[in-house]
Every structure is written in structure tokens, then in C-alpha cells.
């Protein structure tokens, strides 16, 4: 990384291997330094950005995540992951869903355990996303379980 992109090398957290590997992959694939794709400039826009976030009680969110994973399994996630198994070493396949299936294919886990882990890791990911978004103080949160608030927010966006 130091030779391919010294600018990014001096900025990146070298203890974050995923970020370093991703930058290196971009350098190799494009032949350009990763830093050349990053911009620090803030674009001036002739409009105001309104940030709305949709939220629901955590218990409901987790139930929906679990149901979605079950649906993905029913619709062929196991077969899909099996097609990519020969490429499991690639960083781009180190994602929730595939990495658990790969451990099942390696006989480390049962299918049931792998599915439970996909659900758990998906819930963890959702929690991290919410934590990340909650650091912004300019997001107007709309509670999805409150249909009246949700509809009012949509109408206000339209008439504005």
C-alpha cells in the first residue's frame, strides 16, 4: 500500500485490514491510487437537504430481520452461497450471509446454527447502523409503528 498510494497510506488506520485491503484492491484493479478517488471538497447545492430516518421499536426490527433471513433461506441463499464458495477467500464475499454459509460448507457449523448466526450478525449490523445514524443530530426520525406520524411526514415532504 505504501508504494501504490503513499497519500492514503499516511491517512489510513493500518490496524483496519478491511479498509487497507479494499484500497489495495482498488489500486490494483484501476491502476490508480485509491486517494485519487477520494474528494474532500464540499459541493455547494442550491437546495436544503432534509434527512428523515425511519425507525421502529427494536423488538419489531429484530423480528423482521429474523423473518427476512428465513425468507432468504427459502428463496435459495444456501444454493447461491454454494456457487461462490470457491471464491470464499475474496474480501468482497466476507459479508453477513455468505461467511456463515461458508462455515456451514466447511462442516464447522450445522445449517441451523449458521442461519441463527446470520440472524444474529444481521441484528448486530442493524444496531451498528442505528448507532452510526444516531450520531447525526440533523435526522428527523419517523416512527414506523405510528402510521399517523409516518403519513404526516410523507405529506409534509410533498407539500413542503
HUGIWO-V962748 format. One line per field, one symbol per residue. ss: DSSP state (A for helix, B for strand, O for the rest). Layout:
# HUGIWO-V962748
ss = ???
This chain:
# HUGIWO-V962748
ss = OOOOOAAAAOOOOOOOAAAAAAAAAAAAAAOOOAAAAOOOOOOOOOOOOOBBBBBOOAAAAAAAAAAAAAAAAAOOAAAAAAAAAAAOOOAAAOOOOAAAAAAAAOOOOOAAAAAAAAAAAAAAAAAAAAAAAAOOOOBBBBBOOOAAAAAAAAAAAAAO
